[in-house]
């Protein structure tokens, strides 16, 4: 280590890069349950270092063994979070090739009509993260987004009513899809399956997920693992326009009080 008065440009660059990586790591886990785990790891590491400095041999040995086993346990326990982090690191940074203005208008109108009739719906709009693995769980389609078509897909007693629809650009590529559920022990534990599926998919991908409640006829947007409040038709159109054409300028909505089912 160089003396204090002989710090080179390389040393400064090294420190800045480490600080940047630590900050980026914090951004990846911020707002997830992994934050509390990181805090726990820091406390554990602090106790282990103190035991080493105080020459507490038995405690140091036990903590060292527990740490080795704990690393593998954390990998298994937080597999979904690790997958989401790696996906975000490798996500393309280019501009989205989203749906056309006409498709977004039809999508918003279909959501309004479904909400008016209290017909449940779950629609994911693909952005940078490919949704092919989730599309494979449903029925493959290739149809233009239109109000009648979306209404038919979610009509009560329709074969594909209970699954999710995936939209890529201006086309519906799959229906009746299974989306990963958000854990029921979190903020949204009182929500039903449809809302938890919307949150779950938005946690693992950058998709914009729209959901209509069968009980209240409300329309909401799930993004980044968060579920926004009820939206009017005009608000929904504005959100869709911003998310598709200017995703960098979108500010996540505050979490509503969890009280909806289905």
ABEGO torsion letter per residue (X at the ends): XBBAAABBAAAAAAAAAAAAAAAAAAAAABGBAAAAAAAAAAAAAAAAAAAAAAGBAAAAAAAAAAAAAAAAAAAAAAAAAAAAAAAAAABBABBBBBBBAAAAAAAAAAAAAAAAAGBBBBBBBBBABBAAAAAAABBBBBBBBBAAAAAAAABBGBAAAABBBBBBEABBABBGBBBBBBBAABAAAABBAAAAAAAAAAAABABBBBBBBAAAGBBBBBBGGBBBBBBBAAAAAAAAAAAAABAAABBBBBBBBBABBX
